[in-house]
Amino acid sequence: MNMRDLIPWGRSGSQAPSVYRGGDQNPFFSLHREVNRLFDDVSRTFGTGFPSLGQLSPLNGGWPKVEISESDNELRVTAEVPGVEEKDIEVLLDDDVLTLRGEKRSEVEEKDYSERFYGRFERRIPLGYDVEEDKVKASFANGVLTMILPKSPNAQSKVKRIAINQ
């Protein structure tokens, strides 16, 4: 008998080998199946925004997801924070780093299954420009936080357009 015949590798939806018919009655087979399912779930969610262990902010880009647009005079940062109330968000600007911090609370205490993110979050965004801190504006509507950060005159004068030669 081949060693592979002894191990139920049924991850791709295939049935376990015939040796394991009625394996639900054996707690080791149930544990093995659950561990495989957990590893499959984790590997399937890499890069899709599941919480990390450190700050409960999802990997690969963080949460909340942001859009940053720039004009000659200002930076506009828009963050999607669905399910978060305005009172649960804190916006900080320190040393040209914009920090979004808060908590998304669950409406229901006990859940059987959830793919939604709950908990504390923190996202730090290096701006790359000096901004006029006293003129920064933030607004919050329909789960979208928008911040307008005017560039300082010093930062605006540092921009130099470079011609491209053919």
C-alpha positions as CSV (number, residue, x, y, z in Angstrom):
1,M,0.0,0.0,0.0
2,N,1.3,3.5,-0.9
3,M,1.7,6.0,1.9
4,R,-0.5,8.5,0.0
5,D,-3.4,6.1,0.4
6,L,-3.3,6.5,4.2
7,I,-3.6,10.3,4.1
8,P,-6.9,12.0,3.1
9,W,-5.6,14.8,0.8
10,G,-9.1,15.8,-0.3
11,R,-8.5,19.5,-0.5
12,S,-9.6,20.0,-4.1
13,G,-13.1,18.7,-3.3
14,S,-12.3,15.1,-4.1
15,Q,-13.4,12.3,-1.8
16,A,-11.1,10.9,0.7
17,P,-9.6,7.4,-0.1
18,S,-11.9,4.4,0.4
19,V,-9.9,3.5,3.6
20,Y,-11.6,6.5,5.3
21,R,-15.2,5.8,4.7
22,G,-17.0,6.7,7.9
23,G,-14.1,8.8,9.0
24,D,-16.5,11.3,10.6
25,Q,-16.7,9.0,13.6
26,N,-12.9,9.2,14.2
27,P,-11.9,12.5,15.9
28,F,-8.4,12.4,14.4
29,F,-9.8,12.4,10.9
30,S,-12.2,15.3,11.8
31,L,-9.3,17.3,13.3
32,H,-7.2,16.6,10.2
33,R,-10.0,17.8,7.9
34,E,-10.6,21.0,10.0
35,V,-6.8,21.8,10.0
36,N,-6.7,21.4,6.2
37,R,-9.8,23.6,5.8
38,L,-8.2,26.3,8.0
39,F,-5.0,26.3,6.0
40,D,-6.9,26.4,2.8
41,D,-9.0,29.4,4.0
42,V,-5.9,31.3,5.1
43,S,-3.9,30.6,1.9
44,R,-7.0,31.7,-0.2
45,T,-7.3,35.0,1.6
46,F,-3.6,36.2,1.3
47,G,-3.7,39.6,-0.3
48,T,-7.5,40.1,0.1
49,G,-7.5,42.0,3.4
50,F,-7.6,39.7,6.3
51,P,-6.4,41.0,9.7
52,S,-2.8,40.7,10.7
53,L,-1.7,39.7,14.2
54,G,-0.1,43.0,15.1
55,Q,-2.6,45.9,14.8
56,L,-5.6,44.0,13.3
57,S,-5.0,45.9,10.1
58,P,-5.1,43.8,7.0
59,L,-2.0,42.9,5.1
60,N,-0.9,44.1,1.7
61,G,-1.9,47.7,1.7
62,G,-3.7,48.0,5.0
63,W,-7.2,49.0,6.0
64,P,-8.9,51.3,5.4
65,K,-8.2,51.4,1.6
66,V,-7.3,54.8,0.4
67,E,-7.1,56.9,-2.8
68,I,-4.6,59.7,-3.0
69,S,-4.8,62.4,-5.6
70,E,-2.5,65.4,-6.0
71,S,-2.7,68.7,-7.6
72,D,-0.2,71.6,-7.7
73,N,-1.7,73.0,-4.5
74,E,-3.0,70.1,-2.4
75,L,-3.2,66.5,-1.6
76,R,-6.6,64.8,-1.4
77,V,-6.8,61.6,0.6
78,T,-10.0,59.6,0.5
79,A,-10.5,56.5,2.8
80,E,-13.4,54.1,2.7
81,V,-14.4,53.1,6.2
82,P,-17.8,51.4,5.8
83,G,-19.5,50.5,9.0
84,V,-17.5,53.0,11.1
85,E,-19.0,56.0,12.7
86,E,-17.4,59.4,12.7
87,K,-16.9,59.4,16.4
88,D,-14.9,56.1,16.1
89,I,-12.2,57.7,13.7
90,E,-9.2,59.7,14.7
91,V,-7.1,61.6,12.1
92,L,-3.6,62.8,13.0
93,L,-0.9,64.6,11.1
94,D,2.6,64.4,12.5
95,D,5.9,65.0,10.7
96,D,4.3,64.7,7.2
97,V,2.7,61.4,8.1
98,L,-1.1,61.2,8.0
99,T,-2.5,58.6,10.5
100,L,-6.0,57.2,10.4
101,R,-6.9,55.3,13.6
102,G,-10.2,54.0,14.9
103,E,-12.3,51.0,15.6
104,K,-15.0,49.1,13.7
105,R,-17.5,47.6,16.1
106,S,-19.6,44.6,15.5
107,E,-23.4,45.0,15.7
108,V,-23.7,41.4,16.9
109,E,-21.6,39.9,19.7
110,E,-21.7,36.2,18.7
111,K,-21.3,35.1,15.1
112,D,-21.1,31.6,13.7
113,Y,-19.1,32.8,10.7
114,S,-17.9,36.2,9.4
115,E,-15.5,37.4,6.7
116,R,-16.0,41.0,7.8
117,F,-13.2,42.9,9.6
118,Y,-13.9,44.2,13.1
119,G,-11.6,45.7,15.6
120,R,-9.0,48.5,16.0
121,F,-7.2,49.8,12.9
122,E,-4.4,52.2,12.2
123,R,-3.1,53.3,8.8
124,R,0.0,55.6,8.4
125,I,0.4,57.4,5.1
126,P,3.7,59.2,4.4
127,L,2.7,62.3,2.5
128,G,6.1,63.2,1.0
129,Y,5.3,67.0,1.2
130,D,5.2,69.7,3.8
131,V,1.5,70.6,4.3
132,E,-0.1,73.6,6.0
133,E,-1.3,71.9,9.1
134,D,-3.6,74.7,10.2
135,K,-5.5,74.5,6.8
136,V,-6.2,70.8,6.7
137,K,-9.8,69.9,6.3
138,A,-11.6,66.6,6.8
139,S,-15.1,65.5,6.1
140,F,-17.0,62.3,6.6
141,A,-20.1,61.1,4.8
142,N,-21.6,57.7,3.9
143,G,-18.6,55.8,5.2
144,V,-16.1,57.8,3.2
145,L,-13.5,60.0,5.0
146,T,-12.1,62.8,2.8
147,M,-9.1,64.9,3.8
148,I,-7.7,67.9,1.9
149,L,-4.2,68.7,2.8
150,P,-2.9,72.0,1.3
151,K,0.8,71.9,0.3
152,S,3.0,74.5,1.9
153,P,4.3,77.2,-0.4
154,N,7.8,75.8,0.2
155,A,6.7,72.3,-1.0
156,Q,5.0,73.8,-4.1
157,S,8.2,75.6,-5.1
158,K,10.4,72.5,-4.8
159,V,8.6,70.8,-7.7
160,K,10.6,71.0,-10.9
161,R,9.4,69.7,-14.2
162,I,12.1,67.9,-16.1
163,A,11.9,67.9,-19.9
164,I,12.2,64.5,-21.7
165,N,14.5,64.5,-24.7
166,Q,14.0,62.2,-27.6
